[in-house]
Amino acid sequence: NATLGLADLSRATLARQMLLARDDLGVVAAVERLAGMQAQLARAPNVGLFSRVRKLAPDALDRALAAKKLVRATLMRGTLHLVSARDFLAFRGPVQRALDAGLAAILKARLDELDLAAVTKTARAFFATPQTFDAFRKSLEREGGDVRAKAYAARCTLPLVQLHDGSARFVVADGWLGKKIPGERDARELVRRYLAAFGPATIADAQTWSGVPDLKETFDAIRGELVAFRDDKKRELFDLAKAPRPGADAEAPARFLPEFDNLVLSHKDRRRFV
């Protein structure tokens, strides 16, 4: 396999992240091109899109969120992301494996004391209308038990979206979008979308971005449609055959990015940028 140096990798990913040159995409298409945007900080996607989209209307994100074309929800790595409604429906099932792993890692033995099905049922009824997690925890106090563990479990097991009005209120996703959230956990399309936005990349890189463990089987399932390279440490990299790889000498202009931007959180080996 051909070897790609760090500069080759940085330019390839910068091209896909619209950071070599701004693009003319609309806001929803841009967020889809990026396979979602980190949104723990509510203003971060506005800054990230400013550096990527040539003509970004100041209220473009707000209008897309109000129209339910974009949603803010817990997804990759168990953190809040801004994604299109289409991508939320496509990503939520396979990302459940990441949420399950995060739930087990955070709660440890406390998880054994929970009836997850009962917690999810209670949360579904409570968040049928927009509510905050503070209010949810207060409602749980009446039944006792480990209130904070129950609330965290609900966040991981029940598909929710956060309202865009700055109130920190969440609502059940299928009710908000008027569509059933698929439970299919096949991660093949998730991996394709990751490579389109962040490749070339290793299996470990894809696991770091998604939080989904054990993606080797998924990569093996689609290996025939991918091209393979090696990095400077001889690790195998995968990519989509027709994805842009402009080369190490492509000009990379300075860009202003928000804290926790996708660019610096989506590879196990961050040397291509840092």
N, C-alpha and C positions, 0 to 999 in steps of 0.2 A: 504494500500500500504506500502511496505517496505520503511524504511527511509535510505537515503544515506547521510552520513556526508560529510564535506568539503573535507576530505582526499580521500574518495571514489570518489567524483566528480572530484577532480584534477587528480587522477590516470586514471580514465576512459577517460577524455579528452586528457591527455598527451599521452595515448596509441594510440588514433586515430590520433593525431597530429605528430606521429612518434618521440616523445620526451622522451619516456621511453627507446627506442632502435632505432638506425638508421635502415632504411630499404634499400633494394636493388632495389627499383623501379627506372625506368627511369624518366627523368625530367617531361615529360608530364603526366605520370601516377601519379607521386608524387603530382603535382599541382592539379590534379583532386581529389586525395585522400583528399587533404586539402580544397576542395570546393573553390579553388582560393586563391590567396595570396594578401594581401595589397601591393600596388605598388605605393603609392604616392611618395616615394623615390625610384628612379630607381634601386639602388643597393640593396635595402632591400631584395628582393626575393632571390638573390644569397646567402646572409648571412643566411636567414631562411632555405634554402634548404641545405646548408652546415651542419647545425645542425640536419638535418633530414634524409639525404640520405647518404648511406655508401660510394658509389663511384660516386662522382659528378665531371664530367669533367669541367674544367674552362670555356669552351665555350659552355656548354650544353644549357644554356638558350638562348644564342644568336642564336645558330643553330636552335633551335625549333621556335623561333620568326621569323627568316628569312624564314623558311619553312612554316610559317603560321599555325603551329600546336598549338602554343600559341599566345595569343593576350593580349595587355594591353589596357584596356577600362574602361570607367565610368560604374560602376555597383553598388554593395551593398553600401548602405549609401551615394550614390552619389559620391563615391570616386574612384580613379583609382585602378583597380585590375588586377593582372595577372591571366588569366584563359586559359584553353584549348579552342581551336576553338569550339569543341563540346559543352563545357559548356557555352560558350558565346551564342550560338544559343539556348540553353535550358534555360538560366537564364534571358536573356535580356527582354523577354516579361513580366514575373511576376515582375521583378525589376522595370519596368516602373512605377508601383504604388509608389515605394519609390522615384523615380525621380520626379514624379508629386507632391508628398508631399513636397519634398525639394524645388522645384521650387516655390510653393505657400508660403512656410515659409520664403524663402530668399527675394523674390520680393514683397510679400504682395500686396499692392494696385497698385504697378507698373505693375503687371501682367494684370490687367484689361485694360491697355492701349495697350496691344500687340495683334496682330493677329498671334496666334501661328502657324496656318497652313501656312501663308505667310512666317513667319520666318523660319520654317522648310524647306519649298520649296527653299528659297533663300540659306540656309545653304547646302542643298543637292547639289545644283548646284556648290556652291563654293568649297565644300570639295570633289567633284568628283575626284580631284587630290589632293595629299598631300599638306596641307596648315597649317599655324599656326593660333591660335586664335587672335594674334596681327594683322595679315594681314586681318583676317575676320572683326575685329572691325573697322579697317581703311576703308575697303570696305563699311561698313555700314554707315560711316559718310556722304557719298554722299546723302543718302536718309533721313538723320536726325533722329529725335526721340531719344529714350533712347537706345543708342548703347550698353552699357554694359548689360542692361536687355535683349536685343535681343540676344546678344552673349551667355549669360548664359542660356537663354531659348533653344537656339539651342543645347547647350551641353547636355541638359536634354531630349530633345524630339527626336533628330536624333541619331540613333545608329552609333557611330564612333569608330575607333580604333586608337591608337597612334602608329606611326612608332617606330621601335626599334633602330633607328640610332642616338638617342640623340638630334634630332632637334626640339622636341616638336611639330612636325607636326601631324595632324590628317587627316584621310581619311574615306569616307563613308564605313561602315562595309560590307554591302552586296557586293559592288564592290570589296573590298579587298579580301574577302573570296570566292567570286563567288557563294554565296548562299543567298537566301532570308532570312531575319531575321524574325522568327515567331513573330507574335503579340499576341499570346495566353498568357493570364495573369494568368492562373490557377497556383497556387503556391504549389500544392501538392508535386511535385518532388523537388522543391526548399527546402521545409521543410525536406523531407527525406534526401537530401544531407547535409543539415545543421546538422541534428541529427547524421548522420554517421560521420561527422567531428568534432562535438563539444558537442554531447550529453553526458549524459542526460541533458535536459534543459527545462526551462519553455517556455511558449508562449512568454512572455516578452523578454526572452533571444533571441529567434529567430527573434523577431521584431527588437531588438537592432542590431543584426548582419546584417540583410538584409536592414533595414530601411523601410521595407514594413509594413504599419500599419494594424491593425485588422486581425491578422492571426488566431484568434480563430476558425472561420468557417472552415478554411483549416485544422487545427488540428482535429476538430470534424469529418471532412470528412474521415480522415485516422485513427481515434482513434482505430478502430478495429484491425489494423495491428501493433499497438504500445504497449509497456509495460509502466506502470506508476509507479512512486515512489513518495516519499515525501522528501523534504529537511529538514534541521534543523529548519526551520521556518514554516513547514507544507505546503509549497507551492507544487503544483503538478508539477512533472517533467515527461517528456516523453522521450522515447528512442526507437530505433529499437531493436527488440527482440534479434537478434543475434549479436549485437554490443559488442565489448569487454568492460568488466568492471572488471579489474583485482583485485580490492580491495584496501583498505587503506594502507596495508602493502607492496604494490609493491614498489620496489626501484625506486626512481626518481632522476637520476643523474643530475648534474648541466649542463645547456645548455646555449649557448650564442645566444641571439636573437636580431634581429634588432629593431629599434624604430618602434612603431605602428604595431608590429607583430600581426597576426591573434589571437594569444593566448590571448591577453589582450584587444581585441576590440570586442569580439564576445559573451559576456554575459552581461545582465543588472546587475546581481549580480556577481562581479568579485572576491568575497572572496575565491573561490576555488583556486585562484592563488595569489591574492594580499591581 
